[in-house]
């Protein structure tokens, strides 16, 4: 059976201000039933877990160059290959800024790409529908015979 999800835990810095940040484990998730999105779940001390979903391609693009408009902005923090990455999430006036090392993000994205190659997300939905239809026909033929 095909694996349907990829999970990873990445330590990220939750940046409160220029002077204050603390490292927290952040869960990254990817599922074939929503092949365009990645989910980022973080647990701030004393709060319920919070999950954000945003485009997998946005995360990929943001590792190399500033990307995103709206509620999610992702950008490298320095120049050069695989510098740290900042992830800014915003809802109204509330903002959260995270800083992560790029290699674990790249490793996570590489695992998602092995599950569903980038650019093949639409084909996955069609493949699953076709597979269900084919299996239905095969089972119907077996039961009839």
Buried (B, 14 or more C-beta within 10 A) or exposed (E): EEEEEBEBEBEBBBBEEEEEBEEBEBBBBBBBEBBBBBBBBBEEEEEEEEEBBBBBBBBBBBBBEEBBEEEBBBBBEEEEEBBBBBBBBEEEEEEBBBBBBBEBBBEBBEBBBEBBEEEEBEEBEEBEEEEEEEEEEEEEEEEEE
